[in-house]
Amino acid sequence: MARVVSGVVLAAVFFVLIWFTNATVLLFVALAVATLAVHEYVQLFRGLGADMHMAPVLVSTWIVAANVAFPRYALEGVLAIVLIVIAMWVMTRAVGPGFTPAILGAAGSMLAPVYIGIGLGALVAVHVWGGRGAVVLLMATIIISDTAQYYAGRTFGRHPLAPKLSPKKTIEGAIGGFVVAPAFLIFSAYYLLPAATDRLPLAILAIVIVISGIAGDLFESTIKRAAGL
């Protein structure tokens, strides 16, 4: 019940932000979320034994998110400087016993802007180019897909999808997402994206969303289990 209540509250707050604010405000919200995500991400990689510092990872993730959201800011040069600094920092530490932690820290640091920054920045970019209806539709499809997988898995689940990574995920649950998400997206687009009259691209998009969601869940589960968290 606590999970449901918290989910409803977060969804309501998110809807208000999308519907009644502009993309600039949404970007600052995305950067705040990125800060929380990077903090958790760094803790996970430290649990893997990585020699990783919060500041360069956070700054590079902010830069990527802002540049994906508003490409006209042209922050690639700043990002390049940040990544060079990270590489130099690694080189000064990657000697002797500290080699493996330093390299793992460098790899994790380089991945964070891609893994966290691009996704959050793209969400703001959808608001910029597609409008608030597109963002609501995207997020609602993700939520519906996840919910359909959960209940289909609980009701019909018999065959594990990836037992070593996420024992509760089942093939039947995944099928539920592949069935429900396209139907929901096609139906809802009629009201939120009236210009999207071609249903085939919407169905393909929904399938890509389901695949991406499953892959993202399994990737995070992989990191958490490897770190023993």
PEWOTA-V221633 format. One line per field, one symbol per residue. psi: psi as a letter, one per 30 degrees, with the letter a starting at -180 (. if undefined). Layout:
psi->???
This chain:
psi->eeeeeeeeeeeeeeeeeeeglleeeeeeeeeeeeeeeeeeeeeeeeffgkjkkeeeeeeeeeeeeeeeeifffigeeeeeeeeeeeeeeeeffikbfgeeeeeeeeeeeeeeeeeeeeeeeeeeeeeeffleeeeeeeeeeeeeeeeeeeeeeeefkfjkeiefeiffkleeeeeeefeeeeeeeeeffeefiffifjfeeeeeeeeeeeeeeeeeeeeeeeeeeefh.
